[in-house]
């Protein structure tokens, strides 16, 4: 398939710049894959579409305050640092602006959130093919432990803020209420709509709620630059599925109950874990890709607790092994996330793109809000 097939025109005013006044007051567009019918609901109406025995899987990764400000020790030139991934305490890969001035050996002094210089310094020790810089920090035992006083919320580039880089509410609202594991530099945005009360309501109806972890990287915003999907190199992200979640999912699949993923990140964890399980099960190994047709209790690859890294690129046609329904936000044109959603709209086929783009066109007509702080979609 060609990347241009996943393009659509979005009025700029529909790119949400602020979160909804209440998390679950956002809107919910429901797409029924069987027949293509659409429904318009508030997100707080989600329990009407779930039933006792469903397993709801959410990503509990926590967004770190990854955007830092610094100045060149020798020249006073200003840098913006966006942390990408920690290698070891005080050893990070990062994006720097302006990158051309951040040559190996460049030394910087960090400033705190109100612009005051600190004793923490960073030295560029290496670069990679993606243009990222490796930074060695000193002046603190562990940079992670002091980020809350130094860093800003790493909002995506389409959310506009003043020179401080964040609004007072961003620290709370660009974070899920169940965030637990530090590591993301972008929010798992489908989870932003949930409140503790909504989760309690779902549990009260018999829905089993569990968590996986996928630390969202900057690649989530990376455009697909190749003309075809086959030419795109997917970014790598760290994930974890614990034994409790694996057991709940396995039991649901064995008994014919639904697994509902919240967000593309949860989908990627579950389907990555299924591919790992499939590869370790001789009875299910064929060509290294999921067998044709939906998983049944006899063919479902049993998940186990796992920690790993994934580059899984889900796009049409893809046969899902685990996920039966998903909640997600509205995604950027020509993005890998839109491609994943299109694959889910018609598993194993290529015509899901049309259904999703038709649903997006309806969302635009109805003035839904798009992207990270925007409204949500439920695909059943």
Steps between C-alpha positions, in 0.01 A plus 500: 500500500608859440550749781294764317194277529488587871482874450205720593434872533443630852391856580771641731243624750405138577846425642428506874720750683354437846355190667126469558384664826454151646688195377193286424304796358674455165298361210502139384443389141406131492576305182331162463718295266211271411296723272699821551238679714612804701372627836572823682532480879681672787804308619336449839250281312771240428359246752193454277723329241690273739366193676583278796801284426665744260869560571596867467874553447656843559856632466629623838818668373563839659610803298822647634569878488740438216545850354798683654662840445876553502772741396841442348760533776746680268277718280175539691307370199160354582399136454173314529550137605237232452594180679439189291621200699707428810798268451614511863477752784617838360550350153227587248428522130332830418396733220655846513406825333696646334660164430779636279648684797498189719819336380676225694677666794251787535430576868173646626362633827135412573245754616204425725132551416513872582812562292759508778839331437571183695811299589398223264699476181490284188768404252435369149687170474366347178251533213298239309355458153170657608676820601455441873770599746624288787531709814694431817360699794682597819414709804236253617513133594215419262337741257171308518460589868513876434305523174183626666681819601680541168287377215187602316217284372605375153188610315481405131588774250141558387398617851600864519623657823694814588875504552472302826394194301207397722184631665437442873248222432724307260696325775179335621296467182776369268521202733258213560349461848651150519854589384755306701815411305730790400627497145276659234580821317147516355173406665304183423216734411202263487546450873466873572119472487471268800424612854525289817121514521454372145741213564309414817173498306650261247629269773156513659344361183738203498764636263850386597749788484872431460814673376794465267790742457630647178728801529392729219793642305541790262444263211130521571509841325745399229346533153508210257749636247498207258253492212383155600431341837746223417784754495438640849733408787300493822638657816585277796329527838539324834208300634402273788210265562477356849387153602164618632403675178623207290286262707188717469542529123568129457193406703281741302618362167451140615144572612398712202483830688614829348836670550461876458817704458513866598725673250729393220779452754306230686420336165869495410596338831236228477564416137879510550466261795285271284766491228764413761277226639430369152868483417565292812214257427593250225135419437430861404816591312447526125660787310577722797175695463161429655306225320208600282167535677411621849649321798289227657549338843695222326729732300546794737868528599506495881653821635758504776654776709757677286719807474640596165525742213271507201508641150166350402343695213130421483341601173252348254477208458571374853329216683464585868565215742393663827302822472124480438409868543692820554462856625725757337536868420488660155842484336717705266476455122743245354606388850580147608224533761238570233630198310462280809142616552427435134631147535278443802190623319529201262734233641680301234376727221598832342159670487506628860664822383181608325285431805730697728540796265121508456462506880760778520308700239188468714697606808618809313143582393388465862791717622674238710832607651809322368835367623645478853257723690214415268202265501493121480386217279382151596530227238287192569 
